[in-house]
Amino acid sequence: MSALKLDSKVIVVTGAGRGLGREHALALAGRGATLVVNDLGVGLDGHGMSPRPADEVVERITSAGGTAIADYSDVATEEGANALIERTEREFGRLDGVVNNAGTYHLAPLPEVSVAAFTDLVNVHVMGTLLVTRAGWPLLKKSTTGRIVNTISEAFLGYRHQGSYGAAKGSIFSLTRVMAVEGADDGIKANCIVPAVASRMGALYAEHNGIPLDAVGPENLPSAPATSVATYLLHPSCGISGQTLSINGGNLTRWEVVQTQGHPYGPDLTPEDVAAAIPRVLELGGARARELGL
């Protein structure tokens, strides 16, 4: 197979100043893409803004002969998301791909999750994904090979003390499937990645749960495989949409919503009938994937 190059493609990566976002930006630039490196430079709690992380990534790209600009717009706001896309169009005249990667993080038992903390986290993850994608949609449509990669997490399956984060990532999972359905007629393809990589979030989770830090370090959880998956999903040759790809433990897998064969019922179904049927209802043998609602 020939190399998957991204020459002439303009790609926005949010949260690209550090961690996996930075690795995405560097790898995509290495494949010839023009990068808009969006990052507020905040801590995991969303505070302490600095232009330095985005600037440093741009410096690495341009010093290697690539093309990139730094952007410090707040994607959690409509004004910020619109400004990011407007600047991209003004500087480069097009938009071919978006990687929605920006995010904050906190851990708390569900009864202790504050409304403010929940709202702030959801605004960055969910609203940021929605607002940037919505603002960029006309340009992605014009591209004819518009590509969207959204970052989610295993936390949406239900992890202790990750109610806010898990809820946000679950919302993005559903939102991505809607993007895939609505983009089908316009050549826009949207997919999720579930990357298990070394990150500030992973280190905090490990510390919170007494997990050795080296278990979630770059030696055990390198970023390159996740970045390779994202690069493929952004390439014009990518033919899949509405999918969720997990990169974890040396195994690249597809995650899916499935429906079991279940148990037939009639209008006289009783609670006792339900109790008796539950083992069969939960049985995964013969389960089928629920496809997109086209």
HELIX and SHEET records of a PDB file:
HELIX    1   1 GLY A   19  GLY A   30  1                                  12    
HELIX    2   2 ARG A   52  SER A   63  1                                  12    
HELIX    3   3 GLU A   78  PHE A   92  1                                  15    
HELIX    4   4 LEU A  110  GLU A  112  5                                   3    
HELIX    5   5 VAL A  115  VAL A  122  1                                   8    
HELIX    6   6 ASN A  123  MET A  127  3                                   5    
HELIX    7   7 GLY A  128  SER A  143  1                                  16    
HELIX    8   8 GLU A  154  LEU A  157  5                                   4    
HELIX    9   9 GLY A  163  GLY A  183  1                                  21    
HELIX   10  10 ALA A  184  ASP A  186  5                                   3    
HELIX   11  11 ARG A  200  ASN A  209  1                                  10    
HELIX   12  12 LEU A  213  VAL A  216  5                                   4    
HELIX   13  13 ALA A  224  LEU A  234  1                                  11    
HELIX   14  14 PRO A  271  LEU A  282  1                                  12    
SHEET    1   A 8 ALA A  68  ASP A  71  0                                        
SHEET    2   A 8 THR A  34  ASN A  38  1                                        
SHEET    3   A 8 VAL A  10  THR A  14  1                                        
SHEET    4   A 8 GLY A  97  ASN A 100  1                                        
SHEET    5   A 8 ARG A 147  THR A 151  1                                        
SHEET    6   A 8 LYS A 189  PRO A 195  1                                        
SHEET    7   A 8 THR A 244  ASN A 248  1                                        
SHEET    8   A 8 ASN A 251  TRP A 255 -1                                        
SHEET    1   B 2 VAL A 258  GLN A 259  0                                        
SHEET    2   B 2 ARG A 288  ALA A 289 -1                                        
END                                                                             
